Amino acid sequence: MSPEDNELMCLVEGDAPMGRIMRAHWLPVCMSEEVAERDGPPVRARLLGEDMVAFRDSEGRVGVLAEACPHRGASLFFGRNEEGGLRCLYHGWKFDTEGNVLDMACEPNAERMCVGMRHRHYPVHEAGGFVWAWLGDPAEVAPFLTPAWAPTEDTRISIVKMHVACNWAQVLEGSIDSAHSSSLHSTNIPAADGIGGSTATGDTWARPTVDKAPRMEYELTDYGFRYVALRRPIVREESEVYVRMTIFVAPFTVLIPPNNQYHLSQMLVPMDDGNCMFYWVAWHETKGIEQDEWRRFCAALPGIDLDPDFRKLRNAGNNYMQDREAMKHGDFTGIKGIPTQDMAMWESMGRIADRTADKLGASDLAIIQFRKQMLAAARKVRDGGPPIGATEPRTPPVTLRSYEGVIPKSMDWKTLDFAAFEAHRIRPEAA
């Protein structure tokens, strides 16, 4: 990859082609729980280099406004959320969820001046545990598509949120890299006999393979691509294969292979060119995992593992609190939590990884495909074409499912109805 292509794929601020692709999709601003309280504290967010605040007003409506007050540029994060709007502390200007100026306390003719005046605001939608905003052309707001993790109103959804101090693309490349889990996460994802697929406990996700060199296959789709990592199972390797399917939904969503308790989805959302917000969603229509339990499993509990801005307390400044003594006694990384293990690798590459010197192999098939696809998409937008995933008809994400499990070698994963196969299969642990 050339330096120019590396920048084309990574940069999102201003009029960058990749940023224009992002603006053709609804972007998560924050979790709904962060603005659960009516007239509660505003929440800061940053997307594609733009600073904003989210808040819930007296009637329960959620608004997302540019953070800088249009009067003199003071931060609305410090504002008073009261009586149907957010009031700047500096001179008392007040704004509703749609950016209308309701009051200018410092102006003697405020009532007249407020008429027709609006502050920069973003169209908002709330769904699936998140507040979403539209950063594209306000005159061309796309219909909101229900995310994969909200198939029903009663779906149990748990969310981990963490700041990552590097570019979004190297984070996403980590999310679609199935090969690394056999090494980096081997303590948390150990091999186990007598199971038919990933089996979750309070501390681990055991899986039925010791194969660390998966064979990769992929299939292009209208929304991105899906691929499988094929590994030899511990038993019946002559007739069966262990399949882990990952789905990339352009431009920033990945459906991770599930376990026997919950499905897994990730969003790798660009804050700016050198920072990203990592969201990891565990969900299931009937089973699932409790919010605090999920965050504890990921070592991502706010106030314990994370500061109020969701920045890691285990970070590059303290070498992620890596425990070399624990490594001597069998812990592969000495770093607590699957996400932090990943982030130690991602952030160690620099704010924007230099891909010009990469030595890629067969296990990097998904990485290669992601780079090809997103570079082609960025070039198309740069040259006046439509953004990837934004042309009709669009595949509803809620219809997509990743998969993991042992299947007969005679079956073709590209045409297999995985839901029907699972419905008629008895896993060893359930027998």
SEKENU-61721 format. One record per residue (C-alpha): x, z, y; residue in one letter. Coordinates in steps of 0.2 Angstrom, whole numbers, padded with zeros to 4 digits, always signed. Example, Ala and Ser with C-alpha at 12.3 -4.5 7.8 and 13.67 -1.06 7.14 Angstrom:
+0062+0039-0022A+0068+0036-0005S
END
This chain:
+0000+0000+0000M+0007-0005+0017S+0007+0008+0031P-0006-0002+0040E-0018-0002+0025D-0015+0017+0023N-0021+0020+0041E-0036+0008+0039L-0042+0018+0024M-0039+0035+0031C-0042+0035+0050L-0060+0039+0055V-0060+0044+0074E-0066+0033+0088G-0070+0015+0083D-0059+0016+0067A-0068+0005+0054P-0068+0019+0041M-0077+0030+0054G-0089+0016+0057R-0093+0016+0039I-0096+0035+0039M-0108+0033+0054R-0119+0022+0044A-0123+0037+0032H-0131+0054+0035W-0117+0067+0036L-0118+0085+0032P-0115+0096+0047V-0117+0113+0039C-0126+0123+0025M-0144+0128+0029S-0139+0146+0026E-0127+0145+0041E-0142+0143+0053V-0156+0151+0043A-0160+0163+0057E-0172+0158+0070R-0164+0161+0087D-0148+0165+0077G-0130+0162+0082P-0125+0143+0084P-0113+0136+0072V-0098+0125+0076R-0095+0109+0067A-0083+0094+0068R-0087+0077+0061L-0077+0061+0064L-0067+0069+0078G-0083+0075+0087E-0087+0093+0091D-0104+0099+0090M-0115+0115+0087V-0130+0117+0076A-0144+0130+0079F-0162+0134+0073R-0174+0137+0087D-0188+0149+0089S-0200+0138+0080E-0188+0135+0065G-0182+0118+0071R-0164+0113+0068V-0154+0105+0082G-0137+0098+0083V-0129+0095+0100L-0112+0090+0107A-0103+0106+0109E-0097+0103+0127A-0111+0107+0140C-0114+0091+0151P-0113+0102+0167H-0095+0107+0167R-0090+0106+0148G-0091+0124+0143A-0094+0127+0124S-0112+0129+0119L-0106+0139+0104F-0106+0154+0115F-0123+0151+0121G-0139+0161+0120R-0151+0154+0107N-0168+0160+0114E-0186+0155+0118E-0185+0137+0111G-0168+0132+0116G-0149+0135+0118L-0143+0141+0135R-0126+0139+0141C-0118+0155+0147L-0108+0148+0161Y-0122+0142+0173H-0138+0144+0163G-0142+0126+0158W-0154+0126+0143K-0157+0113+0130F-0169+0110+0116D-0166+0103+0099T-0168+0085+0105E-0156+0088+0119G-0169+0089+0133N-0163+0099+0148V-0176+0113+0149L-0169+0123+0164D-0154+0124+0176M-0154+0142+0181A-0141+0138+0195C-0150+0124+0204E-0163+0128+0217P-0172+0112+0212N-0170+0113+0194A-0188+0109+0189E-0186+0091+0197R-0168+0089+0191M-0172+0092+0173C-0185+0078+0172V-0178+0065+0160G-0161+0073+0159M-0154+0074+0141R-0138+0081+0133H-0130+0072+0118R-0139+0076+0102H-0140+0069+0085Y-0154+0065+0074P-0156+0079+0061V-0163+0080+0043H-0163+0096+0032E-0162+0094+0013A-0153+0100-0002G-0146+0115+0006G-0138+0106+0020F-0141+0101+0038V-0137+0082+0040W-0134+0073+0056A-0134+0054+0060W-0118+0050+0070L-0122+0031+0071G-0132+0021+0083D-0148+0031+0087P-0158+0015+0088A-0153+0011+0070E-0156+0027+0060V-0156+0024+0042A-0169+0032+0030P-0163+0048+0023F-0159+0047+0004L-0162+0063-0006T-0145+0069-0013P-0142+0070-0032A-0143+0089-0032W-0161+0090-0025A-0171+0081-0038P-0185+0094-0037T-0190+0107-0024E-0186+0121-0037D-0169+0115-0041T-0156+0129-0041R-0142+0125-0029I-0126+0134-0026S-0113+0128-0013I-0095+0131-0010V-0088+0126+0007K-0070+0126+0011M-0059+0118+0025H-0045+0107+0019V-0030+0104+0031A-0028+0086+0027C-0036+0068+0027N-0052+0065+0018W-0046+0051+0007A-0033+0061-0002Q-0046+0074-0005V-0058+0062-0012L-0044+0054-0023E-0042+0071-0030G-0060+0073-0034S-0061+0056-0044I-0045+0060-0053D-0050+0065-0070S-0032+0066-0078A-0026+0080-0067H-0038+0093-0074S-0029+0093-0091S-0013+0100-0082S-0018+0108-0065L-0033+0117-0071H-0028+0120-0089S-0030+0139-0087T-0048+0137-0080N-0052+0122-0092I-0045+0127-0109P-0047+0117-0125A-0059+0125-0138A-0064+0120-0155D-0082+0121-0161G-0090+0115-0145I-0098+0098-0141G-0094+0098-0123G-0089+0108-0108S-0095+0125-0110T-0096+0137-0095A-0092+0156-0096T-0089+0168-0081G-0071+0163-0080D-0068+0146-0089T-0075+0129-0093W-0069+0126-0111A-0069+0108-0117R-0067+0100-0135P-0051+0091-0132T-0032+0094-0131V-0029+0076-0125D-0020+0076-0109K-0018+0057-0107A-0036+0050-0106P-0040+0031-0107R-0049+0025-0091M-0063+0012-0090E-0073+0009-0074Y-0089-0001-0069E-0092-0007-0051L-0109-0003-0044T-0119-0006-0028D-0116+0011-0022Y-0097+0013-0027G-0092+0014-0045F-0092+0025-0060R-0079+0027-0073Y-0075+0037-0088V-0060+0046-0095A-0060+0044-0114L-0051+0058-0124R-0048+0062-0142R-0059+0076-0147P-0052+0090-0157I-0063+0086-0172V-0069+0069-0179R-0057+0059-0168E-0058+0045-0180E-0076+0042-0177S-0080+0050-0160E-0074+0051-0142V-0075+0064-0129Y-0082+0056-0113V-0081+0062-0095R-0090+0051-0083M-0087+0053-0064T-0097+0043-0051I-0091+0039-0034F-0105+0036-0021V-0097+0028-0006A-0091+0034+0006P-0088+0052+0003F-0098+0059-0012T-0093+0062-0030V-0103+0067-0045L-0091+0077-0056I-0094+0078-0075P-0106+0093-0078P-0105+0108-0091N-0118+0115-0102N-0125+0126-0087Q-0125+0115-0072Y-0121+0098-0064H-0108+0096-0051L-0106+0086-0035S-0094+0086-0021Q-0094+0079-0003M-0077+0076+0005L-0082+0075+0024V-0070+0070+0037P-0069+0082+0052M-0056+0071+0060D-0041+0061+0055D-0031+0076+0048G-0045+0088+0042N-0059+0088+0030C-0073+0099+0024M-0075+0101+0006F-0092+0105-0001Y-0094+0108-0020W-0112+0110-0026V-0117+0117-0043A-0135+0114-0047W-0148+0112-0061H-0167+0110-0062E-0169+0125-0074T-0152+0134-0077K-0138+0134-0064G-0127+0147-0057I-0131+0160-0044E-0123+0157-0026Q-0111+0172-0026D-0106+0169-0044E-0102+0151-0041W-0092+0156-0026R-0083+0170-0035R-0079+0158-0049F-0071+0146-0036C-0062+0160-0027A-0071+0155-0012A-0081+0170-0006L-0083+0171+0013P-0075+0186+0020G-0065+0189+0004I-0057+0172+0001D-0062+0163+0017L-0062+0167+0035D-0078+0164+0046P-0073+0146+0048D-0072+0143+0029F-0053+0142+0030R-0043+0148+0015K-0034+0165+0016L-0023+0158+0002R-0015+0144+0011N+0001+0134+0015A+0007+0148+0026G+0008+0160+0012N+0011+0148-0002N-0007+0150-0008Y-0002+0167-0014M+0005+0159-0029Q+0009+0172-0043D+0025+0167-0052R+0024+0183-0063E+0006+0177-0069A+0014+0160-0073M+0026+0168-0084K+0012+0176-0094H+0002+0160-0096G-0007+0156-0080D-0002+0138-0077F-0002+0137-0058T-0002+0155-0053G-0015+0150-0040I-0032+0158-0040K-0047+0146-0040G-0049+0128-0045I-0052+0122-0027P-0037+0131-0020T-0026+0124-0034Q-0032+0107-0029D-0030+0110-0010M-0012+0116-0013A-0008+0099-0020M-0018+0089-0007W-0011+0098+0008E+0007+0097+0001S+0006+0078+0003M+0004+0080+0022G-0010+0078+0034R-0011+0060+0029I-0002+0056+0013A+0011+0042+0013D+0004+0030-0001R+0018+0017+0002T+0029+0025-0011A+0016+0030-0024D+0021+0026-0042K+0004+0024-0050L+0001+0023-0069G-0014+0020-0081A-0021+0037-0078S-0024+0032-0059D-0036+0018-0063L-0050+0027-0052A-0038+0030-0038I-0033+0011-0038I-0051+0006-0038Q-0056+0018-0024F-0042+0011-0013R-0046-0007-0017K-0065-0004-0014Q-0063+0006+0002M-0050-0005+0010L-0061-0020+0007A-0075-0011+0014A-0065-0006+0030A-0059-0024+0032R-0077-0030+0031K-0083-0019+0044V-0068-0023+0055R-0073-0041+0054D-0091-0038+0058G-0099-0036+0041G-0111-0022+0035P-0104-0005+0029P-0103-0001+0011I-0118+0007+0003G-0129+0004+0019A-0137-0012+0015T-0154-0013+0006E-0159-0011-0007P-0149+0006-0009R-0148+0016-0025T-0156+0033-0022P-0142+0046-0026P-0155+0057-0034V-0157+0045-0048T-0138+0046-0053L-0131+0058-0066R-0113+0060-0071S-0110+0065-0090Y-0098+0073-0102E-0099+0075-0120G-0094+0068-0137V-0102+0052-0143I-0099+0040-0157P-0085+0027-0154K-0098+0014-0159S-0108+0017-0143M-0104+0008-0127D-0104+0021-0112W-0109+0007-0100K-0126+0004-0108T-0129+0020-0116L-0144+0030-0111D-0136+0047-0109F-0152+0057-0106A-0160+0050-0121A-0144+0053-0131F-0143+0071-0126E-0161+0074-0129A-0159+0070-0147H-0141+0078-0150R-0138+0095-0156I-0121+0102-0149R-0112+0113-0161P-0113+0128-0150E-0132+0126-0150A-0133+0124-0169A
END
